[in-house]
């Protein structure tokens, strides 16, 4: 098999694994805060066992470490709101909200990444509006709060995605991921007393939840991270972006097959999802003629969906 074909299969497999994160998040009985805390802690501790990460930490200037630490706070808020959205609604709604990340990015990246705004990207935002309206109309009232929290999660994706792009050349991807997830774990530990919750903020997971957390942390984070790093050597940024845009599709299909969520949502929801995804796929098409930059692998370890490449 030619390297390019193998790379495409690897990226599709990575995106499929990321699609499982919403399903696993729904199956884990822990609340969103301990779920995210354990996931970030497990990945950060594993990365700290790698000598390459320690070498990267020692070589990185203190100012750069602090910058990545600040981005790590945004990463933790993204994951916290993403899994809160799933708990308050379902996996399909959470995945759909995630698809709004590139739409926010189209408007925020020119400001945060210091590049000229492309008027064509205004088309993307306008195209998404009817899709969002249809999604809201197709979600039961009891799930509307989850939908709102999911939109906030997509906003955090755009924020830390844009900031990571500004910092793309300043650190090894594994080291960056360790800093961001380690800082995110510490931030959630400090934030926990300020958030409403029943019982202790952090509890030891049951055997059922522990097994799912291990799958989530290693099978849906570190494994696709490593595979994607290899695949990106043979793929363009555009090709990778088009594949990663499939993640909400995979997540929604998996939610239908494994959780039967189609019984909770009506046709307006799926019509709205179609409109949103069409806009998301249009984004990289509009920018295809721009000068291509290297794929930004820092984001692979911190989000399962978009903004992995420009």
Secondary structure, 3 states (H helix, E strand, C coil): CCHHHHHHHHHHHHHHHHHHHHHHHHHCCCCHHHHHHHHHHHHHHHHHCCHHHHHHHHHCCHHHHHHHHHHHHHHHHHHHHHHHHHHHCCHHHHHHHHCCHHHHHHHHHHHHCCCCCCCHHHHHHHHHHHHHHHHHHHCCHHHHHHHHHHHHHHHHHHHHHHHHHHCCCCCCHHHHHHHHHHHHHHHHHHHHHHCCCCCCCCCCCCHHHHHHHHHHHHHHHHHHHHHHHHHCCCCCHHHHHHHHCCHHHHHHHHHHHHHCHHHCCCHHHHHHHHHHHHHHHHHHHHCCCCCCCCCCHHHHHCCCCCCCCC
